[in-house]
Amino acid sequence: MTTELPADLDALEQALLERVGALRPSATSPVGVDPLTAATLLEAEVTSRLVDHTARWLRAEHGAGYYTIGSAGHEANAAIALALRPTDPALLHYRSGGFFMARSMQARQHGIAVGDPVVDVLRGMLARTTDPISGGRHKVFGSHPLSIIPQTSTIASHLPRAVGLALSFGIGEREEQVWPADSVVVCSFGDASLNHSTAQGAINWAGQSAHAGKRVPLLFVCEDNGIGLSVPSPNGWVAESTARRAGIRSIRVDGSDPAAALPRLDDFVDTVRADGAPGLIHLDTVRFLGHAGTDVETAYRTPAELTADRLRDPLVGAARLAIDAGTCTGGEFVEWYLDLRDTIRATALELRAEPEFATADEVMRPLRSGPAALPPPTPADLVLQVTRPVEPVTSRSEPHGDLGGEGLTLARTINRMLSEVLADDDSTLVFGEDVGRKGGVYGVTRGLQQRFGEARVFDTLLDEQSILGLALGASLNGFLPIPEIQYLAYLHNAEDQIRGEAATLGFFSDRQYANPMVIRIASYGYQKGFGGHFHNDNSIAVLRDIPGIVIASPAHPSDAAGMLAACVAEAGSNGTVCVFLEPIARYHDTDLHDAGDSGWLAPFDPTPTPLGRARTWGDGDDLTIITWGNGLLLSLQAQRRLADDHGVAARVVDLRWIAPMPLDDLVREASATGRVLVVDETRRTGGVGERIVAELVDAGFVGSIRRVASHDSFIPLGAAANLVLVGDDDIVAAALA
């Protein structure tokens, strides 16, 4: 090597250039690797490494940039990108810089128009609003033209979505899907994340599905650098854990030896594509530059360990392959590396002048509902359209008991609306535990599988993480999933699939990707005869603070069909995640006050209900009772008692929508009487009632407010549940007080 090296190289760069500069071509060319592939691999790996070095340099020398968790040492994942097609959907680990660069180069070779990957990644690191995937909201590897779906990927939380997407190519009856039918889905994650229950559940689900004869064209990639933050993985554990998984074939490849890895990866991917059985690649990597920019590796790793890793630098292997293929010499590599280093640094400095966010509204734009929030151009193939229009309706009800027509229970109303949705749009799927042949624990989906077939109404694993993962994946591929969570208490096993995955995708992709879905959940307490905590759960706090989702809570059958229709329309047209909370205890009720009064029946009305509009029952001017869910029945019963026994004329306001909350309706109805009683069936601490009171105060309401809520308790078995839940006696007493 004759090129003089600059003085500002760090130790990793110095070692790399000295080793590669001394390389000479071997006597034989690498078997099975063409020169273009060798050159592309080298360029992708080096470019990714230089971007990581540049991020550290920006922070140290210019105080610029916000993200220094890099891909250094993991660049061998570029070889996996080259074994795939540029149209294969990818859900990537946060150390997948090599993959991102390689796919960008591969796409150009296939004539796909893409931006400069270096500029794209640097804009994300600098949090510039020009970042083409997240719009400056977070640094993620994502690109709509490259079929890279941006993921949080911190604890393998994206794996259920990846399994769901792979399975979606074999479900339903629609021929039109977003990606080619013979696509392979790839998802990557780290060795430490392999131990997370989310990863284990997803891998088990993929294997079980393959065992059952389903097509699961999925490639798991475990990038094993031997350490998670500062904690080493037990020696040999990843190999043992991944080598013997039922239903999943696996291979182990050394990222520092691409000459051996590339042909094996090509064959492995081709096999997954051909037979649709899932595969797992155990990719041996190293980790350079610590976990992140603030991480001091010498505090927990010995000099010998660090030196051993440098000897396995994947860039040396890629350079050796390129030199053996005749694409460059060692000296030419050094000169090219230094030129590219200068170019990327200059580019980074120029990008500092690009804009950052200036207002909260700009940041939150992807969380707003409606087509207007979508940035032009909208990816039309990812946004579903529905034919049912949303028409305005009045917020005040007719007097209950005078509903006319055939009366349906809440369960039958939801069943009929699901049937209408399935008949209207062949992209819709209904699935969950026991929803198929049995028709649901409460019969809500009874008969749907017989009418629409097992391809569109089907049972799943008894695993809520998998149920939601299937919804997340299928929604990306052009379907409109309506998954069922059998009980609200079971949601907590998988709540991160809504909070961390479904709700964030539009935010991280600036609405270029969407998760259209309606999640039905049998909810709340008040079941008689059995129950206990796992079948009676009155806490929805885990949902209430998730930005951008819709939370519907129909109580009366006259509202259920219209609200479900509105959720389907909102999900289908705007890609929104909707949660539909169904009060279990009201499913089969028929009466409101007296036996035979049919006050809890209603004719079927599928007219969509406007989102975020409350409904008022009665026009009493003494007191406004605000409630929802089971609280509606209890409050209507209390309303009659107050009138008959105490001469108190109350109106009852049913929220119907927890999010968006009908704030204007609440203020109007509260102001009509000047006295408000909030009836909150959720817990006193963290319950919905807290927000209702706070919003009324913020809006300037100066009347009296009182709240009656369930106790801060789990729900016990049997009649003891009534001791901790709100009852109509509590409502009457609070109203009179």
Secondary structure, 3 states (H helix, E strand, C coil): CCCCCCCCCCHHHHHHHHHHHCCCCCCCCCCCCCHHHHHHHHHHHHHHHHHHHHHHHHHHHHCCCCCCCCCCCCCCHHHHHHHCCCCCCEECCCCCHHHHHHHHHHHHHCCCCCCCHHHHHHHHHCCCCCCCCCCCCCCCCCECCCCECCCCCCCCCCHHHHHHHHHHCCCCCCCCCCCCCCCCEEEEEECCHHHCHHHHHHHHHHHHHHHCCCCCCEEEEEEECCEECCEECCCCHHHHHHHCECCEEEEEEECCCHHHHHHHHHHHHHHHHHHCCCEEEEEECCCCCCCCCCCCHHHCCCHHHHHHHHCCCHHHHHHHHHHHCCCCCHHHHHHHHHHHHHHHHHHHHHHCCCCCCCCHHHHHHHHCCCHHHCCCCCCHHHCCCCCCCCCCCCCECCCCCCCCCCCECHHHHHHHHHHHHHHHCCCEEEEECCCCCCCCCCCCCCCHHHHHCCCCEEECCCCHHHHHHHHHHHHHCCCEEEEEECCHHHHCCCCHHHHHHHHHHHHHCCCCCCCCEEEEEEEECCCCCCCCCCCCECCCHHHHCCCCCEEECCCCHHHHHHHHHHHHHHHHHHCCEEEEEEEHHHCCCCCCCCCCCCCCCECCCCCCCCCCCCEEECCCCCEEEEECCHHHHHHHHHHHHHHHHHCCCEEEEECCEEECCCHHHHHHHHHHHCEEEEEEEEECCCCHHHHHHHHHHHCCCCCEEEEEEECCCCCCCHHHHHHCCCCHHHHHHHHHC
